[in-house]
Amino acid sequence: MSKKLTPWFPPGVKPVRVGEYNASQSKMVQGLRIWDGENWSEMYFSCESNAEIAKCKNRICYSERIYWRGLAQDPAIKPKKASKK
């Protein structure tokens, strides 16, 4: 079951939750970044090794023009099952 994503948000709108997002300086180029509550990490979608990914996740991206989208539902909230009657 694939997870439903939100629409793309513009750079002026910041995520509510800390975590991993599909985020890029262009909606045409999709990559993964971490939002730490204040800053975006560098994009690590195309990193080759685990060491490189770790560096990118911890390196702050200084661009303010980041478009992003995330999960449409908080992953901590479990969907309700339909009751049987």
N, C-alpha and C positions, 0 to 999 in steps of 0.2 A: 504494500500500500504506500503510494507516494505521499509526501507531505505537501499540503497546500501552501503556496507562497502568497505573500501580500503583493500588491502592485508596487511599482518602483516609487520610492520617495525621493524628493529633490534634496540637494545638498543642505539646504537650510533646516531640514527636519532631522532631528537626531533620534536614534533608537531609544526606547524606554528601557530595554534589558541589555545587560552585558552579555556578550557572546559572539558567535561566528555568524557572519552575514555574507550574502552574495552582494558584493559592493565593488564599485569601480568608478573611475573618473568619467567613464562613458557607459551608457546603458548598452552599447553595442559590444563592449568587451566585458565579459563576466568573469569575475574572480572571487576569491574568498579573502575576507579580512576579519580581524577581531575588533570589536568595539569594546573598549574598557570602561565606558561610562563617561569618558572625556575625549578620547582620541581614537582614531582608526589606526590599525597596524598597516604595514606595507602589505601589498597583495602577495599571496603565496600560492595561488592556483597553479602556477607554472614551475614552482620550485622542484628541483630534481631529487634532492636527498632529504632525509629526516632532519639532518643538521641544518640545512638551508631553510627548511620550513620553520624550524624553531627560531632561527635568527629573524626571519621575516615577521613571525607572529609577535615578536618582542620589540620590533623596530617601529617607532612612531612614524606615520605618514603625515607630513606637514601640509598636504593639500587640504583646502577647505571644500573643494568641489567633488564630493563623493556622493554618488547616487547609490541607493541601497534598497534591498528587499530582504525580508526574513520570513519566518514561519507565520502563517496566518493565525495560529493558535499557540498559546503558551504551552511549551512541551511538558511542563509540570502538571498541567491539568489533563486528566484522563478523560477521553470522550465517554459520555454516558451510553450504556448499552440499552437497546430497546427492550422494554419489559415484555415478557410473554404473557398472554392472556388466554 
